[in-house]
Amino acid sequence: MSIVVSIPDVDKTNWWIEQLQALLPGWTIRPIHDPGDVEKVTYAVVWKPATGAFLPFPNLKAIVSLGAGIDHVLADAELPRQMPIIRTVGTDLTQRMREYVALHVLRHHRDIPAIAANQREKRWQQLVVPPATQRRVGVMGLGNLGGAAARTLAALGFETLGWARTKREIEGVITYAGDSEFSEFVSRCEILVCLLPLTVATTGILNAALFERLPKSASIINAGRGQHLVEADLLAALESGQLSHATLDVFDVEPLPAEHAFWPHPGVTITPHTASLIDAPTGSRIVAANIERFEREGSVPDLADAARGY
């Protein structure tokens, strides 16, 4: 029995192999570029695999995505058809996203970017903001991460709204669903958080039309995927004042190029794809448990639906 690991960073690949090997001592675990006997490889643990990466392995049973999203796997045009894809989710990852969303919603709500700018200018200005109960925050995407984030914001006292493709019921959250309720949802969001999966339907959803529907001087937080955002539209909305600020954790090109306009922009806060960053000690326990269960039962609760894209 053999597992291959594919991560663009060599050091991280070795880190994951070391952690997984300790948890799965009966398995041979190797980097995908040095797989050993390809006939024995039955699982691939991956993040952003290369096109055609899975073709050498005729006995592959499943692909394990090192994250909640599977778009980076589906991007492979040569992906074997109907190959099971297992998502990696868990309480630690959910907790990290809850922390990230709460932190940056509070930063926007309490106008911390303006306060930081005042400090740089040595300007004493007491900015008055409403209490959280008078601030409407919307979360796009109400899956494992989005639902947890919405519940956290509601617990902090925000008037919390949520939108998903299908109707969800979350205590303390006003929920909207589908295209017919999208405009109403967006029009009420003073702070908008994007935690959607990346699909054909959601690519480019953070665009000029959406920004125009938001209340004047709204702000956005994107911790979904970089491809959700039309970057030129965001810059234009910040320039016009339609948006006051944006916090971005994900980008169309990563790492974000040094010459990119987002780096020096006063209306943009950048975090380097760390909102719910999965680490090998935590993630390997989830991955190992999923592989062992898939071996026993042929399925796991975290099995993705490739047709839906998540």
Buried (B, 14 or more C-beta within 10 A) or exposed (E): EBBBBBBEEEEBBBBBBEBBBEBBEEBBBBBBEEBEEBEBBBBBBBBBBEEEBBEEBEEBBBBBBBBBBBBBBBEBEEBEEEBBBBBBBBEBBBEBBBBBBBBBBBBBBBBBBBBEEBEEEEEEEEEEEEEBEEBBBBBBBBBBBBBBBBBBBBEBEBBBBBBBBEEBEBEEBBBBBEEEEBEEBBEBBBBBBBBBBBBEEBBBBBBBEBBBBBBEEBBBBBBBBBBBBBBEBBBBBBEEEBBBBBBBBBBEEEEBEEEBEBEEBEBBBBBEBEBBBBBBEBBBBBBBBBBBBBBEEEEBEBBBEBEEBB
